[in-house]
Amino acid sequence: MGDLVVTPANDPRLVPGYTGEDESLPEELLDPLNPPAWEVGLGRERVLGSFGREEAAERWRDGDFGPRSPMAQAAPAQCSTCGFLIPVAGAMRGAFGVCANALAPSDGHIVAVDFGCGAHSEAAIEVAAETVEPLLIDEVDYERVDLSVDSDSEQ
């Protein structure tokens, strides 16, 4: 079994979540064109608040799968245009997703949408046409070649 890490009751990263037990829903939940800026907690007493989201986003963006990593700097394209990106739900949907490319080093990890790697779904190798020098035939000079069989070399 793993370690038990107790979260204090006053943890600033967490805020009360809507559990479904309240009789009245907040106004923003009723308007599908104006989704809530906070996360619906349905069944969870506390959910990640804006402070917790900002802290996680900063940690993820500064990590190995953020836009400033060496791999992202050398990538042919960003994850935002990759077919293997599964966007996360909620308030971080526009900034992060999960990589689902089994061949990518970031497979199964949270990645920033402006991260990138060499396993982008649209990555292609451009084959450069090889320039071949024309065959040069010396038609002025010639070299004599002896084609007779040497009796010592046959043994």
C-alpha positions as CSV (number, residue, x, y, z in Angstrom):
1,M,0.0,0.0,0.0
2,G,1.0,3.6,-0.5
3,D,1.7,6.4,1.9
4,L,-1.2,8.3,3.5
5,V,-0.9,12.0,2.7
6,V,-3.4,14.0,4.8
7,T,-4.9,17.1,3.2
8,P,-5.6,19.8,5.9
9,A,-9.2,21.1,6.1
10,N,-8.0,24.6,5.3
11,D,-5.9,23.7,2.3
12,P,-5.9,26.8,0.1
13,R,-5.9,24.7,-3.1
14,L,-9.4,23.3,-2.4
15,V,-12.8,25.0,-2.3
16,P,-16.2,23.5,-1.5
17,G,-17.8,21.7,-4.4
18,Y,-21.4,21.5,-5.5
19,T,-22.5,18.1,-4.2
20,G,-26.0,18.1,-5.7
21,E,-27.6,18.3,-2.3
22,D,-28.3,22.0,-2.6
23,E,-31.9,22.8,-3.7
24,S,-30.9,25.7,-6.0
25,L,-28.3,25.5,-8.7
26,P,-26.1,28.5,-9.4
27,E,-27.3,30.6,-12.4
28,E,-24.3,29.7,-14.5
29,L,-25.1,26.0,-14.4
30,L,-28.5,26.6,-16.0
31,D,-27.0,28.4,-19.1
32,P,-25.2,26.0,-21.5
33,L,-23.8,28.9,-23.5
34,N,-22.1,30.3,-20.4
35,P,-20.4,27.4,-18.6
36,P,-19.3,27.8,-15.0
37,A,-15.9,29.1,-14.1
38,W,-15.7,26.7,-11.2
39,E,-15.8,23.0,-11.2
40,V,-18.9,21.1,-10.4
41,G,-18.0,18.7,-7.5
42,L,-20.9,16.3,-7.8
43,G,-20.3,13.8,-5.0
44,R,-17.1,15.5,-3.8
45,E,-17.0,17.7,-0.8
46,R,-14.1,19.8,-2.1
47,V,-12.7,20.5,-5.5
48,L,-9.7,22.3,-6.9
49,G,-10.1,26.0,-6.6
50,S,-8.5,28.7,-8.8
51,F,-5.4,28.9,-6.6
52,G,-4.9,25.1,-6.8
53,R,-5.4,25.2,-10.6
54,E,-3.0,28.0,-11.1
55,E,-0.4,26.2,-9.0
56,A,-0.8,23.0,-10.9
57,A,-0.8,24.8,-14.3
58,E,2.5,26.6,-13.4
59,R,4.1,23.3,-12.3
60,W,3.0,21.5,-15.4
61,R,4.1,24.3,-17.8
62,D,7.5,24.5,-16.1
63,G,7.9,20.7,-16.3
64,D,9.2,18.2,-18.9
65,F,6.0,18.5,-20.9
66,G,5.7,22.3,-21.0
67,P,6.4,24.6,-23.9
68,R,9.8,25.7,-22.7
69,S,11.3,22.2,-22.5
70,P,14.1,21.4,-25.0
71,M,11.9,18.8,-26.7
72,A,9.1,21.3,-27.2
73,Q,11.5,23.8,-28.7
74,A,12.7,21.3,-31.3
75,A,9.2,19.9,-32.1
76,P,7.8,20.1,-35.6
77,A,4.4,21.2,-34.2
78,Q,2.4,21.8,-31.0
79,C,0.1,19.4,-29.2
80,S,-2.8,21.7,-29.9
81,T,-2.9,20.4,-33.5
82,C,-2.1,16.8,-32.7
83,G,-4.7,14.1,-33.2
84,F,-3.3,12.2,-30.2
85,L,-4.2,15.0,-27.7
86,I,-7.1,14.2,-25.4
87,P,-8.2,17.6,-23.8
88,V,-8.7,17.6,-20.1
89,A,-12.1,18.6,-18.8
90,G,-13.0,21.7,-16.8
91,A,-11.2,25.0,-16.5
92,M,-7.9,23.7,-17.8
93,R,-9.3,22.3,-21.1
94,G,-7.8,25.1,-23.2
95,A,-4.3,24.8,-21.7
96,F,-3.7,21.1,-21.1
97,G,-4.4,17.6,-22.4
98,V,-3.2,14.1,-22.1
99,C,-1.0,12.5,-24.7
100,A,-2.4,9.3,-26.1
101,N,0.4,8.4,-28.6
102,A,2.0,5.1,-27.4
103,L,5.1,6.0,-29.4
104,A,5.6,9.4,-27.8
105,P,7.8,10.1,-24.8
106,S,4.8,12.0,-23.3
107,D,2.3,9.1,-23.6
108,G,0.0,9.1,-20.6
109,H,1.2,12.5,-19.3
110,I,-0.4,15.8,-18.9
111,V,1.0,18.1,-21.7
112,A,0.6,21.8,-22.3
113,V,-1.2,22.4,-25.6
114,D,1.8,24.4,-26.7
115,F,4.2,21.6,-25.9
116,G,5.3,19.4,-28.8
117,C,7.4,16.3,-29.6
118,G,8.6,14.4,-32.6
119,A,5.6,12.0,-32.5
120,H,3.0,14.6,-33.6
121,S,0.2,13.0,-35.6
122,E,1.0,15.1,-38.7
123,A,4.8,14.7,-38.5
124,A,6.2,13.7,-41.9
125,I,9.7,13.2,-43.2
126,E,10.4,15.3,-46.2
127,V,12.5,13.4,-48.6
128,A,14.9,15.8,-50.2
129,A,15.8,15.1,-53.8
130,E,19.4,13.9,-54.1
131,T,21.3,15.8,-56.7
132,V,23.3,13.4,-58.8
133,E,26.3,14.8,-60.7
134,P,26.2,13.9,-64.4
135,L,28.4,11.0,-65.4
136,L,31.6,12.2,-66.9
137,I,33.2,10.1,-69.6
138,D,36.8,11.0,-70.7
139,E,36.6,10.5,-74.5
140,V,40.1,12.0,-75.1
141,D,42.5,9.9,-73.1
142,Y,42.4,6.2,-72.6
143,E,44.1,3.6,-70.5
144,R,45.3,0.2,-71.6
145,V,44.0,-2.7,-69.5
146,D,45.6,-6.1,-69.9
147,L,42.8,-8.7,-69.9
148,S,44.9,-11.8,-70.4
149,V,44.8,-14.4,-67.6
150,D,47.9,-14.6,-65.5
151,S,48.9,-18.3,-64.9
152,D,50.3,-17.6,-61.4
153,S,47.0,-16.1,-60.1
154,E,44.9,-19.2,-61.1
155,Q,46.5,-21.5,-58.5
